[in-house]
């Protein structure tokens, strides 16, 4: 396994897509900083990465909280240069539009759009213009039923043009 002097931050290192992303980057020699709201649930992922010879650090992280996003990405950058930030929060809610309350919509918006904004902004600062890949993973049922959130996610894609002078790249897929 190659070893790199670089970190990857995975915001939303859940049990499926986020875990697979973390394992792939660890296998490529990156130190992975894995964050999710229930940080204690990261223990199996960290153990699996370490058993395969990789390095990973798990932290509790609520992507809707600015101070937590800043601290998470700062920790990754202090460990080794932060090369990639992946935004993969699970804003997956399966309510039909007419049954979606304002509270549910706001929570999904906060996770998918506001959390994505915080991650993109702070990663652009931490990455020093190296590379930022923001993966916004939202379940298709949610996006079909909550069209406003889908439009909100387009805001994140708009940052592509605003970060070009720094050399930072924002994309919606990995």
N, C-alpha and C positions, 0 to 999 in steps of 0.2 A: 504494500500500500504506500503510495507517495505521501510525503508530508510537506505541507505548505505552511508558510508563515502568513496565514490569512484566515479570517473568520467569515462565516455565513450566519446571518440572523434569520431564523424562521419564526415569524410572528403567526401563530396559529398552528403549532406543531401538534395537531390532533392525532388520533389513532390511525388515520388512513392516509390521505394525500399528504398532509404535513409530515407525518412520520416517514413516508416513502421519500419525500424530498430531503429530509434531514439525513436519512441513511445514505442516499445517493451522494450528497456532498461530502459526508464523512468518508465514504469509500474513495472519494477523489482527493483526500488528504486535507480537507478544510477542517478547522475546529468549528463545530456547529453550536451556536447558541440557540436553544429551543425554548420558545415561550408559549404558554397557554394559560387561560384563566385558572385552571386547576393544576397548578404546578406539580403537585404530588403525583399526578397521573403520568408524569414524564419519566418516572423511574424505570419502567420496562424499556422504553425507547433508549434512554441513556445507557442502560445495561446492555442492550443489544448492540448498540454502536461500539461501546467499549470492548465487548466480547469479540467483535470483528476486527479489533485493532484501531478503531477510530477514537476521536476525542469529541466529547459533547458535554455541554453544560446546560442544565435545565433550570428554568426560572418561572415563577408565577408571573403572569403578565395579563393585564386587561388592556387591550389595544385602544379602548376608549378613554384611557387615562393618560394625559399628556406626560405627567411626571414619570409614570411607569415606562412609557415608550422611550423617553429620553434616557432613563437609567439603564434600560435593557440594551439599547444600542450603544451607549457609552461603555458599558461593561464589555461588550463584544469588541469595540474599537480598542479598548485598553489592553485586551488580551493579545490581539494581533490586528493588523490592518483589516478593517471591515471591507470585504470585497463585494458581497452580495447581500441584499435584504429581500426576503420573500414574504409577501403579505398573503396569508392564507386563512383568514378568520372564517369560521363557520357561521355565516349569516343565513342559515338555512331554516326557514320557517315555512310551514306548509298550510297557510290559511288562505282561503279564497278572498279576493279583494273585498267583497261586501261583509265578510266576517272579520276583517283585520281591524283591530282597534288602533287608536292613535298611539297608545303605549307600545304595542307590538311593532308598529311601523317605525316609531322613533328608535327603538332598540336595534332593529335591523339596520336602519340608516346609520346610527352611531357606529355599529360594528363595521359595516361594509364601506361606507363613504367617509365618515369622520375619522375612523380608525385608519383607513387607507391614506387619508390626507396626512395624519400625524406621522405614520410610518414613512411615507414618501418624503416629507419635509425633513424629518430628522435623519433619515438614511442619507439624503442628499448632503447634509452637513457632515455626517460621520464618514461617508464614503470618500470624501475629498475629491469628488468627481470621477472616481474609478468606475463603478458600475452599480446600478440599482435596477433590479428586476422586481417589480411589484406584481405578485400573482394574487388577484382577487378571485377567490374561489367561492362562488355563490351557486347554490343548487338551482337547477333550471326551473323547478316548480316555483321557487320563491321569485325568481326574476320574471316569470310570466305573470304571476299574480300581483307582484308589487312593481309595476312599471316605473314608478317614481324612483325607486332605489336604483333600477337599471340606469335611468337617466343620470342619477347622482354619481354613479360609477364612471360615467363618461367624463366627469370632471377630472378624475384621476388621469385618464388618458390624455387630457389636455395639458398636463404638466410636461409631457414629452417635449413640447416646443419651448416651454419656459425654462427647461434645465439644460438645453443644448449648449449654451455658452460654457457651462462648467464641465461638460463632457459626461455628465451623468445621463444614463439612459433609463427611462421608465417605460415598462411594457406591461401588458396585461396577460402575458403567458410566459412560461418557462420552457 
